[in-house]
Amino acid sequence: MTDPVPHLLIVDDDERIRDLLAKFLKRNGFLVTAARDAEQARRLLGGLEFDMIVLDVMMPGEDGISLTRSLRERLQTPILLLTAKGETRDRINGLEAGADDYLSKPFEPRELLLRINAILRRMPEAHPDHSVPKVLHLGSIRYDIDKGEMWRGDSPVRLTATESQLMRIFSAHPGEALSRMRLVEDLGRSSGRDGGQAQERAVDVQITRLRRKIEEDPKQPRYLQTVRGAGYMLAPD
């Protein structure tokens, strides 16, 4: 059995940097979820477990050092801070808040990759602990990301192959709007089909069916939302 792919949370208010980091880290074998600020990061951390957090210090609202200090009260997830400041004082503040490492901008992506891998190597093996699965909570629904299983209480919820693929795609990007074309492309990579308008309409049908399984009121979805002009978004508790 192969080891699970490390899941990283990238938190940065700069969309360009967020996207560049996500693409680079995905190319290097990581599962990546991105957040634009501390508030969105907290929501994601409330529904998902991550192997590591890469966190920008200078953000509007709550800054990275404050968020690190708060997270350390309840989480042991390793944190790597990114900042445009290189002064010793800022580095010390970040480490005192509980960060595992500190990298000043601008930096070479390769150095970031080396530091991430070094931190992950220092972490204890997570395999023996099967009591803490990576689970999304959607009201009365639980979705086990690793197993691809959905439950309502003690009863399993049967998913079709396409519904399972959609849940895997959405669960990798909770709180992020995914366009119909992107869903078609991701589904197509799994099935070998090409995209197109017909496939986009097929995605709409699959979304409707999936909502019937996870929503209390599918006509007014709470968890699998339509984002006007952007696509669909999974919004776990």
N, C-alpha and C positions, 0 to 999 in steps of 0.2 A: 504494500500500500504506500502511495506517495504521501509526503508530508503536506498538510494543508497550506495553501498560499497565504502568506501574511497579508492582513487587511490593515491598510493605513488610512488614517483620517488626516486630510490636509486642510488647515484652517488659515485662510489668507483673504483679506478684503480686496486684493488686486486680482480681478478676474483673469487677466493675461497670465500672471504668475501662477495662479491656481491651475489654469488649463495646461500650461507648459509643464509644471511639476507632475500633474496627473498623467499626462501623455508619456513623459519620460519614465516615470516609475512603473506604469503599466507595461511599457516596452521591456522593462527589466524584471518582469515577473511578479509584480505586486497587484493585489486587488486594492483599488483606491476609491475612497469616497471623499468628496470635497464639501467644505462649509465656508460661507462668506464672512461669518463673524462668530463671536462667542455664543450668541443666542442660538444660532442654528446648530453650532457644535454641541451645545448642551442637549438640544432635542435629539440629535443623532445618537449621542452617548447614552441617552435614556432608553433607546430601543435596540442598540447594537453594541457588540463588544469589538474592540479593535486591538490589534497587536502593537500598535504604536501611533502616536499623535505627532504630526509635524506642524508646528504652531507659530504663526507670525506674531511678533511682540507688538508692533505698532498697528493697532486697529482702532477704528472709531467705536465709541462705546467702551465696553470692557476690554482692557488690553490683555495681551498674552500672558504677562507675568501674573496678573490678578487671576486669570482663568486657571493658570497652572496651580497657583496656591490653593484655589478652591477645589480643583479636581483632586489634589493630593490628599484631601481630607477623606476621600472615599474610594479612590482608584489608585492602583499600582501600575497602570499602563505607562510604559516609557514615553517620555516627552522630549522632543528635540525642538528647541526654540530657534526661530529665524528672525533676524532683525537687521535694520540698516545701521544700527549703532554698533561700534566696535570697542567702546570704552570699557576698561576693566570693571568699572562700577556697575554697568548694565549687565555684564557677564555674570558678576557675582550675585546681583539681585535675582537673575533668572535661576541660577543654580540653587540659591538659598530658598527660592520658592518651590523647588522640588524637581526642576528639569534635570534630565539625564545628560544632556549635552547642549551645545550652543554653537550656532554657525552664523557668521556675519555676512550680510549682503554687501556687494554682489559675491556670489560664490560659483564655483564650477559644479555643474550637476553631478559630475563623477565623484566629487568630494562628498556631496550630500549622500549619494548612494553608498559610499564606503562607510560613512558614519552611521547610517541606518543599519547596515548589515552588522557593523561592529556592536551596536547596542542590542540588536536582536540576538546575536550570539551570546551575549552576557546574560540574557534572560533565561530563567529555569524552563525546562521542557514543560509544555502544557498538556502533552498527550495523556498523562495519567489521570488528569482531572476531567472526568466525563460528566460531572454534576453541573457544569456551567456551560450549556450549549449556547450557540449564538442564535438568539431567538428574537423575532420581531413580534410585537404585540399590537393587534388591530382589534381593539375592543375585546370581545369574547373569543377572538381567533388568535391562535399562536402559530407562527410559521418558523420552523427550524431551518435555518439557512443551510447548515452543513448537510443535513439529511434531505432537504427539499420536501419536507413533510409539513402538512397543515392540519391543525387540530382545532375543534370547537369543544372546549372542556375535555372530556375523555374520549370523544368521538373523532375519528379521523375524517377529514374532508378530502374526498377524492378529486384530484386534479387531472385534466387531460394533459397530454404531452406538451401541447402549446401553452396551456395555462401554467404548467410547471416552468417552462422556459421564460415566460413573462415574469413570473414571480422571482426567478433567479436574477433577471435583468433589473427589475425594480428594486430588489433587496440590496443590490450592489450600489444603488444610487438613491437611497431614501431622502426625501425632501427635495429632490431635484426633478424638474420638469424634463421629460424625455419626449422628443417629437415623434410623430407617427413614422416618419421616414427612418429615424434612428432605430425605432423598435423593429421596423421591417428589416433593416440591415442586420441587426443583431440576431433576429430570428432566422434570417436567411443564412447567416454564417453557421448556424446550428443545423439547418435543414438542407442547405445547398441550393435553396430557391433564390431567384433574383427578385429585386424589389419592383415596385410599380404601384399605380393607383389602385389596382385590384387588391394588392396585398395590403395597402393602407386601409382600405375599407374592411378587409378581413381582420385587421388588427382591431378596428372599432368593434366588430362583432365579438371578438375574443375578450375585449375589455368589458363589454356588457355582460358576457357570461361569467367572467371572473368576479365582477361586482356582485352578482347574485349569490356568490358563495361567501363573500367576506363582508358585505354591507348589511346593516339592519334595514336600510331603505335604499335599494339600488338606484332609485330615481333621484335621490339626494345624497350622493356618495360622500362619506366622511374620510375614508382612508385611501381610496383610489380616485383621486380628484382629476377633473379636467381643468387645465390651466389655459385660459383663453389666449390663443395665438402662439402657444408654446408646446402643447401636447398633454401628456398625462403625468401625474406625480403620485407616488406612494408616500403617504404621510402617516407613519406609525405613531402610536402613543408615546 
